[in-house]
Amino acid sequence: MNVPSSFSQYIVPGLLITAACFFPTPSAKGSPLGGRGRIFYVSTAGSDRNDGLSSSTAWQTVAKIDSSTFGAGDQVLFQGGESFSGAIMFTSANAATSMTVGTYGDGQATIDSGSLPCVSVSNVPSITVHNLNCVGSGITSNTSFGIVVDNSLADNVKLNGPTITNNTVSGYGDNGIEVSGSNGTSGFSGINISFNDVHDVTGNEANIGDDSACIRIISNPTYPNPTAHSDVQVIGNSVYNCVGQHQARNNTGSGILLSTSTNATIARNVVHHTGVYNDTCGGPNGIWAYSSANVVIEFNETYDNETNFAVGGCDGNGFDLDGGITNSVVQYNYSHDNYGADFLVYAYTDSRQPQWSNNIFRYNIGQNSARAIFIANDDSLSMNACYIYNNTFYDKVAMVGANATAPINCIFANNIFYSQNSPPSVAFLLPNPSNISMVGNDYAGNGTWSWGNVGYSSFSDWQSATSQEEMRGVNVGLTSDPLLVAPGGGGITNGYHPEDLFEYLLLPGSPMLEAGLNLQSLYGIDVGTQNFYGTPVPDKAGKFSVGAGGILRSEILENFWPSGQHPPHSECRCARIE
C-alpha cells in the first residue's frame, strides 16, 4: 500500500532526543492580516459617526459593521483588550472576497454576542477571522455557533475557504467553530483552522439532530461524500469541555469532527474532556472523520473523552476513522484515559458514500482507556484494506470488535497489546472474524482470548484453533513482557511531546527489538520513515521492531521521575533514544 505524499507534510524528520530535550513544534506566529483594501477600526472610545478609517476616527459598535458594505481585501479591526456587544454578520450582500475581521493593538478584542453567534459568514470567499475572543451567554442559554462560515450557493460551487486563527471561543450552545456547505455539494477549497482555543460549547444546539463538536467541518447531509471541501488544515488548536447534550438525536460533544472533505490534515491539536452529557449511541469522539478521503490525523493528543453510558450513550473514544473514509492515516498520536477506546475503526452502510477502505493506524500510543481498539461494521458492508501496525497499547482490554455481519479485511501487525486486567487480552466478538489477520503482535499482561464468540484460555489454544499469528505454519506472535519503561505511567503531555512520554520506550534487552515483521516485503505496505519517537524505520541494521518504537539506550538520568512523578516539560532530563 502506498501512502499519499501529502501524509508527510507535517512529519518531523528522523530525530535523536538528546539532553537538549527539544522537539520542534509549530507556534502561532504573527497576524495574517494584510489585505490590500481599506482598514476600518472599531473602538469603545470611537463613534459610529466617524469614517472608521483610522484609530483616531474609529467606529464604536458591531451594529455599525453589520450595517456597512465592504469591498475586496477590506479589514475590520476591533481594539484589543476592549469588549463589544453584538454579532458580526457578513454575507455576499455586504462583504467581498479576502476580507479580514480581527484585532488591532494589544490583546484580543472580545465580542460578547449573548444568545447570537459571534461571527457568521455566508457565501463570502477567502475570509479571515483572527485573534478575537468570542463569548456567548453560556452553553445552556446560547443556541448558536461561535464562528460559522457557510456556503449555501446552488450548483455545487466551491469557494476559496476561510482562515480562522488565534481565536478564543466559548459559551456557545452549538459548535464552537464550523465551516459548512449547506446546499448540495457546495463547499470550500482551502480551509485553515489553526491555533484557536475552543471550549465550553455544544451543550444546547438548536437543531438537536445534527452532530456537534467544538470544531466541525461538514456539508449538506443529503450528500455525504468527499466532494464538498478540499485542502483542509486543522492545526494546533486547544479544544476542551465540548460537553454535548442530553436527548439529542445524534452524537453530541465531539472535539474535532471532519466530514465530506478531501485532502485534509488534522495535526498537533490537544483535545480533552468531551461528550460528558452525550446520551446518544453513536456517541462522540475526541478527533474523528467520516465520508472523507486522503485524511491525515497526526501528532495530536486526546484524553478524557467521555459519554454518558448510564443512560444510553456510547463511544467516548479518542480517535475514529468512521464510515465512508478512504486512503487515510492516523499516526503519531497519543490517546489516553478515555471512557471508550483509544481508537475506533467503524464502517456503516450508506449508498451515498464510498466504502470504508485503504486506511492506516500506525505509530500511535494508547493508555488507560477502556479498550485499545473497537473495530466494527454495520449491516452488510465489508471493511476493506485496514492496516493497524506498530502501535503500543496499555489498556484494560486489548481490543473488542462487535456488530459485524460482513467481512472485516484487516491486518494487525507488529503491535504491542498490553492488557491491564483480567478481562480478555484479545476479544473479537464477531460472528465471522476470518478475514482478520493477526501477525507479529505481542500480547502481554493478564487475560484470555475470545474469537468468534469462542473463548480460549491461552495463546497457544487460540492459535491452534484459528491459525492466527502463524505464517506458513510457523509462530510469529509473542506473549512476552515488552519491557516498556513504565507502562500506564504516561501523563498529560500537552500535545505531541515524545520527550515527555518516556514511559513507552523499550528498555535495553526488550524482546520487541528487531522482532517485527517486514510489512513492505510481506504485504507491500509502505511503513513510512519514522516511528512515534522520530527515529528511523527501519533501524540502522535494516530491522523492524514491535510497537510504536524507540529504545532507551542510556541510563535513565537521576531524578527523572522524582517520587514517581512525571517531570514538567521544562525540567525534563532526557536520555538518548535510538
N, C-alpha and C positions, 0 to 999 in steps of 0.2 A: 504494500500500500504506500502510495506517495502522499506526503503531507504538503498541502499548498504552500507556496513560497511565502504567502502573507503571514503564515503562522510564526515566522521567525522575526517579525519586525520589532517585537519587544523582548526577545530572548537575550538575556545577559550572556556575553561571550564566556567561554570556559574560564573559570577563575580558581585561584587558590586563596582561601581565607588565611590571613596571617595575623600577627599581633595587632596590625592596624585595624582589624575588625571592621572592615568597610565594604559595603555593597552599594554600588551606585543606584540611586532611586530618583525617579523624576520628581521635580518640585514645581510648585505653581510659581511661574515667573511672569512678571510684567503684565501690563494690561494689553489686551488685544485691540484696544481702541486705536483708531487711526483712519477713519473713513475720510473721504475727500469732500464730503458735503459740509453743511453748516453744523456748528456746535451750539446747542441750546442748554442753558444752565438753569437749575431749579434749586432754590434755597429758601429756607423758612424765613429768612430776612428779606426775600425778594418781594415782587409784586407782579400779579398777572397782567398789569397794565404795561409792564416793561416789554422790551423786544426779546429778552431772553438770550441775547447773543454774546453776553459776557458775564463773568461772575458778579460784576458790579451792577448789571442790569438784568439780574436773574428773574425768572418766573418764580411763583411761590407754591403752586398746588399741582397735584396729579390731575385734577379736573381740567386745568389748562392744557395739559398734554393730550388728554383724551379728546379735547375739542379742537385741536390743531391738526394741520396737514403737513406731512414731511416728505422730503424728496430723497432720492438715492444717496446713500452714504451719510445721511444726517445722523447726528449723535444727540441723545438726550441724557444729560448727566445731572444726577442729584448730588447735593453736597454731602460729603462723607461725615459721619457722626451725627447727622440730623435725622429726624423721623417725619415721615409724610403719610397722610391717611389717604386711602383710596385704592383703586385697582387700575393698573396700567393696561389699556386696551388698544392693540394695533390690528388693523385689518388692511386689506388691499385698497380700501377706500381712503384711508388716512395715512398710510405708510408705504414706503417703497423699498426696493432691494438694498441690501447691505447696510441697513440701519443698525445703530447700537443704542442700547439703554444701559446705563451704568452709573458710576460714581466718580466725582472729582474730589480732590483734597484727600485728607487722611481718613482712614477707616471706611467701613461700609455705610451707605445710606440705608436706613430702614424704611421699608414700605409696609405700613400697617394696614392690611387690606380687610380686616374684620371678617365678615362672612363670605367675602368675594375672593376670586383668585388674585394673586399678586401681579403676575404678568400673563396676559392672554394674547396670543398672536394667531391670526388666521390668514392664511394664504399670502404670507409675506416671505419671500426667499432671502436666504443669507443673513438673517437677523442675528445679532449678538446680544446676549443678556449676561452682564458681567459685574461681579462684585456688589451685589445687592443683598441686603438682609430682609428676606420676605417673612413676615409674621402674620399668620392667620389668627382668628379668635380662639382656636383650640380644636382638638380632634373630635370633641363631642358637640360643638356648636357650628363649626365651619363644615360645609359640604362640598367645597370647591378644591381645585388643584392649586398648587403653589405657583409653578411656572408651566404653562402649556403652550405648545406650538403645534398647530394643526393645518393640514392641507385637506380642504374639502372640495377642491376643484373637480369638475367632471372630466371624463375621458382619460382617466389614468395618467394624469400629469405628474411629472417628477420635478419638484422644485429643489434648488440648492438649499441644503439643510442649515439648521441653526447651530450656533456656537453658544453653549451655556456653561460658563466657567466661573469659579471662585465665588459662588453664591452660597448663602446660608438660607435654608428653607425649613420652616417648622410651623406647626399649629394648623395644619390643613386636614380636613376630613377625607379628602380623596388623595390622589397621588401627589407626591412632592414635586417631581419634575416629570412631565410627559411630553413626548413627541409622537404625533399620531397622524394617520391618514384615515379620514372618515368617509371617503367616497370611492367606492370601487377599489382599485389598487393604486390610487394616487398616494404619493408619499414624498420622501425626501432623499436626495443623494448628497452624502457628506454631512453627517451628524456628529457633533463633538460635544459631549457632556463630561466635563473634567473638573476635578479639584473642588467639587461642591461638598457642602456639609448639609445633609438632608436627614431630618429626624423628627420624631413625634408627628407622624402623619398616618393616613389611611384608616382612621377609626370611624368615619361617618360619611362614606361616599353616597352621593345622591342616587346613583344607579348601582344597586347592590348586586346586579347580575354580572358586572364586569370583574375581571381580575384587578387587583390593586397592588401597588408597590411603591416604595419610596422613589424609585426611578423606573419608569416604564416607557418602552418604545413599542408601539403597536399600530395596527391598521384596522380597517373595517373587518369585523369578524366574519362577514359573509365570504371573504376571500382569504382564507388562512393559508397562504403560500408565500414563499420568499420573493415576492415581487414588488412590495411597496417601498421598502427602504434599501439603501445600499451605502457601503463605505461608512460604517458606524464606529465611533470610538467612545467608550465609556471608561474613563481612566482616572485613577487617583482620587476617587470620591470616598467620603466617610458617610456611612449610611447606618442608622440605628433607630431603635424604637419605632419600627414600622409595625404598628400594633395589630392591624387587622380589625375585623368587625364581626359581631355576633349576627347570626341568622342571615347571612348573605347567601346568594345563590351560586357563588363561585368562590374560588380561593381568594383570600384577602391577606394583606400584610406581608408580601414578599419584600426582599431588599432591592434587587435589581432584576427586572424582567425584560427580556428581549424577545420580540416575535416578528414574523413577516419581514425578515431582513436578510440581505446577502452581503458577505464580506464585512464582518463585524469583529471588533476586538474589545473585550471586557478585561481590563488589566489593572493591577495594583490598587484595587479597591479594598476597603475594610468594611465588612457588613456584619452586624451583630444585633441580637435581641429583636427578632422579627416574629410576627404571627401569633402573638400571645393570645389574642381574642378570636382567632380563626376557629370556627367550629364546623367548617365545611370540608368534605372529602371529594376531590383532591384539595390538598391544602397548599400552604405557601412554602417557598424555599428561599435560602439566602440569595443565591445567584442562579438564574436559570434561563433557558431559551427553548422556544419551540417554533415550528413552522419557519425555519430559517436554514441557511446554507453558508458554509465557509465561515464558521464562528470560531474564534479563539478566546478561551477563557483561561487566563494565566496570571500568575504572580499575585493572587488575591488571598486574603484571609477572611474566613467567615466562621462565626461561632454563636452559640446560644440561640440558634434558630428554633422556634417553638411552634406548637399548635395545641389546640385545646382538645386533647384526646378524650377527656372525661365526657364531653358532650358531642362527640362525633367528628371532631377534627382529625385530620391525618397529615402525613408528610412531616413538615418541620425539618427538612433536610438542608445540608449545606449547599450542595451544587446539584444541578439537574440538567441533563440533555433530554428533552421531552419529545412528544410526538412531532413528526414531520421534520426532524433535524437530519441534515446530511453533511458529510465532508467536514466535520467539526472536531475540535480537540479541546480537552480540559487538562491542563498541565501546570506543574509547579505551583500548586495551591496548597493551602493549609486549612483543613476543616476540622473543627473540634467542638465537643460539648454540645452537640445538637440533640434535640428530642427525638428526631428521626435518624436518618442515615447520613453519613458523611457525603455520599454520592448516590443520586438516583439516576437510573437508566430506565427510561419508560417510553413505550410506544402505544399509540391508540389509533383506532380506525377512523379515518376521515378522508373521504374520497377527494376532497378539495385540496389536499396537501400531499407532498411526496411521502414515500415510505421511509421510515427511520432506517438509515444505512450509513455505513462507512464513517464511523465515529470512534474517537480515541479518548481514553482516560489514562494518563501516564505521569510518572514522577510527581505524584501527589502524596501528601501525608494526612492521615485521618486519625483522630484520637478521641477517646472517651465519649463517643456518641452511642446511641442505642444499637446501631449496627454499622458495618462498614459500607455495604452496598445494598441497595434494594433494586433489583432488576426484574422487570415485568413487562408484559404486554396485555392488551385487552382484546377481546373479541377474537377474530381470526387473522389478525395482522401479524405476520412474522417480522422479526427484527434481524436485519442483515448486516454483516461486516461490522461487528462490535469488537473492539480491541481494548482490553484492560490489562495493562502490563506495567511492571516496575513501580508499583505503589507500595507504600508501607501503611498498614492499618493496625491500630491498637484499640480495639473496641469491645463492647460486651458480647457481640455476636459478629463473626467474620462477615457473613453475607446472608441475605434472605431473598428468595425470589417467590413471587406469588401471582395468581390471576393470569397465568399464561396457558393459553389453549393452542397457540401456534408456535412453531419452532423459534427459538432464540439462537441465532447463529453467532456465537460469541467465543472469543479466545481469551482466557485468563492465563497470563504467563508472567513468571518472574516476580510475583507479588509476595509480600510478607503479610500473612493473616495471623495476627496475634490476638487470640480470644482471651478476654479477662476472666470470664465467669463460666459457670458450669453449663449454661445452655449450649447448643451445638456450635462447634467451631465453624462448620460449614453446613448451611442449611439451604438446599434448593428445594423448596416445597412446590415443585412443579409437576403437573401430570406427565410431562414429557420433556425432560432436560437433555435428551440425547444429542441435540445439536450444540451443546455447550462443551467446549474443550478446555480442560484444566491441565496445564503443563508447566513444570518448573517452578511451582509455587511452594512456599514454606508455610506450614501450619503449626503454630506454636501456642502453648497455653492449654487451658482445660477444654473439655468438651467431647462431643461425639459428632457423627456425620449423619445427615438426613438427605436423601437423594431420591426424587420421585416418590416422596411420601413413604419411603422405606428407611428405617433407622439402622445405623451401623455403629458398633461400639468402638471401632478402631480404624485407623487409616488403612491398614492392610486389608481389613474386611471390605471397606468401601472400595478400595482399589480393585480387589479381586472381582467384586460384583459388577463394577461399572467400567473397568479398564481406563479410568481416569488416571492422570499422572503416569501414563506409560507411553513410550514411543517405541514401536516395533518390539513390544513385549518387555522392554527394559524400563525399570522405575526411574522417573526423572523428578519425582516430588521429594520434599523434605519435611521432616517433623522436628526440626532442631530449634533450640533456643537461638535466635538470630544474633544474640549478644549486642543488643542496642544499648546505648549509653544509659538511658533512664526512661524506658517506655512508660507512657502515662504521665510523665512529669512536665510536658511542654506547657508553657503558659501562653498568655496573650502577647503576641509579637508586634502588634500594631502595624500589620502589613507584611509584605514579603521581606523578612529579615532572617535568612537562614543562619546567620551568625548568632542569632538568639534562639535557635532551635537545635542545639547540640544533642538533645535527648534522643534523636533518631539517627545519629551517626552510628556506624558499625565500629565496634571495638576491634583492635587487632586480634586476629585469630578467629574472627567470626566465620562460621561455615557458609555464610552468604557470599563471601568474597570470591569473585571469579567463578561462581557456581551457576550463573544464569545461562539460559539458552540464547543462542544467536538467532533472534527472531527474523533478521533480514534474510539469512540463508535458508531458514526453515519455512517461512511463510511469506517472504517478500515484504515484510513490514519495515518501513522507514522509521527507525527508532530515535531519530533526532541526534543531536550532537552533545547534549549535556544532561546531567541529572538534576535533582532538586537543589543540590548544593552548588551547582555551577561548574562541576568538574567534568572532564570529557567522557563521552561514551563513544566507543569502548575505552577501556583504560589503556595505559601505555603498553601493556602486553597484548593488546587486542582482545581482551576478555571482557565479559559482561557479568555484573553482579546481580543478586536478587534484592529487590526493594527499591526505594526511591533514591538510594545512592549516598555516597560519602563515607569515608573511613577516617577515623581519628588516628592519625599517625603518631602524634607525640603525646606526652603525658597531659592529662587534664591539669591545668595550672592550679596552684594552691588557691583555695577560697573561690574556686569557680562558681560553686553554689553554696555560699556560706549558710550554715544551719538549714540546708535543704532548700533554700530559697533561690529562685532564678534571679540572676543579677539584672539590674536595669541595663538598658541598651548602652547607656553612656559609660557603664562600668564593666562592660563585657571584656573578659580576658580570653582571647581566642587562641586556640591551638591550630596547628596546620591540618587542613583537610586535603585529601587526595582522592 
